[in-house]
Structure formats: structure tokens, C-alpha cells
Amino acid sequence: MKRSNRSLVFSPLARQRGAILVMVTIALVTIIVMGAMALESGHLLLSKTRLQNAVDSAALSAALSLEQGDDHQGARQDAIATLSSLMSESDFSQLDDGIDMASLVYSQDEVTPQITIEFSEQPDPFIATTAADAEYVRVRVESVPLASYLGKAIGMDKRVRSSAVAGPSTPLVNCSQNVLPMMVCEGDTAGEPFGYPQGNIMAMKISSEQDSPIGPGNFQLIRLGDNSGAADIRAAMAGENSGNNYCFSGDDGISTEPGNNVGPVATGMNTRLGVYHGGTVNATDHPRDKDICVGEALDIDGDDNIVFSSDNTPVDGTLATPSLYRYSDYSDNYVDNTVDGGSRFQNSCPHNSDTWDGSGGANRREFAIVVGQCDGQSNGQNNDIPFLGFACFYFMQEVIQKGNLAYVIGEFVEDCTGTGVATDDTTLEDGPYTIVLYRDPDNKDS
């Protein structure tokens, strides 16, 4: 029997098949790992963004609470309430699972082992303090675990943290149109815009006395831009400058305008009701308001109180009085006469007929005046009184003149300061401001 001399031979093709299998396996593992990392990184970024938004909202809520008079403990409670409310939303459910809010201690910075709410007297550097007047707040949420998906296969542990700082901005530069050259001093009613109840009827007393006091509730003529003197006062009161933009900030201050300008105030203001005196104003250049309805006549008694002319009964400026024509009546009448081309027309003036004229100027009885912080100061030129904002008023009837005094009776409508733009000077303290977020020095993502 012959023995075969053939030996086993492995072809190059077989060896190549083995090498390709190894390479494909490595490639598949690499793709899976990269896919897992991409998926987990996307989820991590989304969760971090959501947590940052929630912490931002909590910090703003706490800062607003402080601005409204709460103490640090109350501010912490508001921050947690905001955070908890957001965590209850479906988009935040996974974050909610990772934040333990079962045991809350509002009397200390570390409200929970994961949540810290602390305060500082400045936003940067943020130095935590217990000082009661510290008005900048930082909310920090630490080490929030997240669920892993494919990342479990590669041992990925996902956790997120976030922090935010909020507090008062630097003073704002505010601009407004339709501004009268008139300033009112900040009032003293707590909790109301500029210290005045909205809807309150006020007698805006303008005095020609050089030494008249300036304090809460007092009014004073001011300079707008480069305007100066009686002629400019009359023109501004008549609305000639209503389209101009006048800007103020706490840094610039408000310059008062002394002098005997009682007559020009009355002459200019009364054009808004279609009353023209003195030959210096006219209906062409100074049109009346579309609506010149006026309620029961008002007067001023010897103590500067607003009274009804008929019997000197005091007027309660905060209550609805049917015999008066208030701002709500005025605005409703505008709707009735202008919506749908005036098809809803109904002259709602209960006191006199034919008071609506569609050819008149729109909203001429509405105007803005400057609010200043002037308690304790006296009348005089260039007082540079700190600017607080703009207050919008509604002109109720003709100006009352009594000797060297003029009374502009109006209804306080609202704080119409607007948002404004923050100044760059962090040393300024006076002037209107808003609550804003600051970059947290300890968190580059804030």
C-alpha cells in the first residue's frame, strides 16, 4: 500500500478570512462604544441645559423675593418652590428623580446636601455672607445622577451640576416719549408703584415759589433736554415735543426748572381738552384729544385737598365715583369709537354731548412724567435729583390756577418706566434697576 506524500496546505485566502473577522469585530465594538458615547453625551448636555434653566429660574425667584422685602430664609423658600415646580414637569422628571428635596432647612445655606442657596453683597467676586443686606443670590445644585443607556456597557457614570447668580442690575438708562417737563417726588405708600396707589386721583401742584419744598407727593417743573424758560414749558405742556425721546438715569439726575411758569403750564395743558388762551397756542399746532369728556368739576380747597366744586365734598381718589370720568371710562370710549372702524360707536360721556371728534389727536390726555427721589430737598435750579422712573397719568380736567399755584388734576395709571438698558458703571447706586442673571465665577456655563 502506497503512502501519500501530500501534506496539508493552508491557503492565503483562509488566513485573510480570519484577519477580516478580527477587524470587523474591533470595528463593531468601536462603533458601539462611539455610539454609546454620542448618545450619552447628548443626553448629558440636554440634562445639564435643563438643570441650568431650572437653577436660573430659582435664582431669579430668590433675588426678586429679596427685592420685594423678604429675608434670606424667605428667598430660599421661594427658590425651592420655583425649583420644585419646574421639577414636577414631565421634561424634568429624570432630574427630579436625582434631586432629594425630602428634608429642607431654610435657615442655612446648605438647604439639602445637594442644594446650596447663599448670598453676597456683590455678584463678582461672589463672597458668601450672612449680612442681612446681601442682595445677590447664588443657587447651586450638585451631583445629580442621570440614567445611563448604552453607557452602562462601558462603565459611564453620568452626573450633572449647575449654579446661577442673580440680583439687581446696575442702574438703567430709561428713555420715553410723550414726557411732560414735570417731576413728581416718590410717595410713601408701601407696596405701590413709586409709593402711589394705581388709579389714585392726584392734584399735581406746580408752584412758582422759589423756595417751595420738594418731598413726597410734591410736583416740580424740570428741564427736558436743552429746553428752558416759559415758552419751552408751554410748548412741552401742549405736546409739541411728544415725539422726542428723553433719557434719564440715576447717574445723570433730574434738573429742576424754577421760575414763574404757572401760566404757561395751564395754557399748554388745556390745549389737550380743546381750550386755547393767550394767542400762543392754536388748534392746528396743538389739536385737542379725540375724547374731551370731563366728569363733575373738581376744585382744590385751602389744604390742597381735591373736592367737588359743587359742595366742597372731598373726593376719594381711590374709589369708583360715577360722576367722574376716569381713565377706565376714557379707554373704554376709545375702544367703542375706534374698533372695527368705529362701528361700535357710542359716546359714553354722561356729562356733555359731542365730546368725541375723530379728527383730534390720539391719546392726548395720556402722558408720562418723571419720578424723582427728592425727599428733604428744596426747590431750585439744577438739583440733580436721583431719577427713579416714569409714571403715566391721565389728564382729568382743565388746569386750576390759584394765584402762584397751578393744579393739574390727573389719575395715576401705571409705572411706565419700561425695561431700559443697564449702565456699565458698577459703582452707581441710584436709579431704576431690574433683576438679572450674572455669570457665576465658579460656573463657566452660567
C-alpha positions, 0 to 999 in steps of 0.5 A: 500500500502506497503512502501519500506524500501530500501534506496539508496546505493552508491557503492565503485566502483562509488566513485573510478570512480570519484577519477580516473577522478580527477587524470587523469585530474591533470595528463593531465594538468601536462603533458601539462604544462611539455610539454609546458615547454620542448618545450619552453625551447628548443626553448629558448636555440636554440634562445639564441645559435643563438643570441650568434653566431650572437653577436660573429660574430659582435664582431669579425667584430668590433675588426678586423675593429679596427685592420685594422685602423678604429675608434670606430664609424667605428667598430660599423658600421661594427658590425651592418652590420655583425649583420644585415646580419646574421639577414636577414637569414631565421634561424634568422628571429624570432630574427630579428623580436625582434631586432629594428635596425630602428634608429642607432647612431654610435657615442655612445655606446648605438647604439639602446636601445637594442644594446650596442657596447663599448670598453676597453683597456683590455678584463678582467676586461672589463672597458668601455672607450672612449680612442681612443686606446681601442682595445677590443670590447664588443657587447651586445644585450638585451631583445629580445622577442621570440614567445611563443607556448604552453607557452602562456597557462601558462603565459611564457614570453620568452626573450633572451640576449647575449654579446661577447668580442673580440680583439687581442690575446696575442702574438703567438708562430709561428713555420715553416719549410723550414726557411732560417737563414735570417731576413728581417726588416718590410717595410713601405708600408701601407696596405701590408703584413709586409709593402711589396707589394705581388709579389714585386721583392726584392734584399735581401742584406746580408752584412758582415759589422759589423756595417751595419744598420738594418731598413726597407727593410734591410736583416740580417743573424740570428741564427736558433736554436743552429746553428752558424758560416759559415758552419751552414749558408751554410748548412741552405742556401742549405736546409739541415735543411728544415725539422726542425721546428723553433719557434719564438715569440715576447717574445723570439726575433730574434738573429742576426748572424754577421760575414763574411758569404757572401760566404757561403750564395751564395754557399748554395743558388745556390745549389737550381738552380743546381750550386755547388762551393767550394767542400762543397756542392754536388748534392746528399746532396743538389739536385737542384729544379725540375724547374731551369728556370731563366728569363733575368739576373738581376744585382744590380747597385751602389744604390742597385737598381735591373736592367737588366744586359743587359742595366742597365734598372731598373726593376719594381718589381711590374709589369708583365715583360715577360722576367722574370720568376716569381713565377706565371710562376714557379707554373704554370710549376709545375702544367703542369709537375706534374698533372695527372702524368705529362701528361700535360707536357710542359716546359714553360721556354722561356729562356733555354731548359731542365730546368725541371728534375723530379728527383730534389727536390720539391719546392726548390726555395720556402722558408720562412724567418723571419720578424723582427721589427728592425727599428733604430737598428744596426747590431750585435750579439744577438739583440733580435729583436721583431719577427713579422712573416714569409714571403715566397719568391721565389728564382729568380736567382743565388746569386750576390756577390759584394765584402762584399755584397751578393744579393739574388734576390727573389719575395715576395709571401705571409705572411706565418706566419700561425695561431700559438698558443697564449702565456699565458703571458698577459703582452707581447706586441710584436709579431704576434697576431690574433683576438679572442673571450674572455669570457665576465665577465658579460656573463657566456655563452660567 
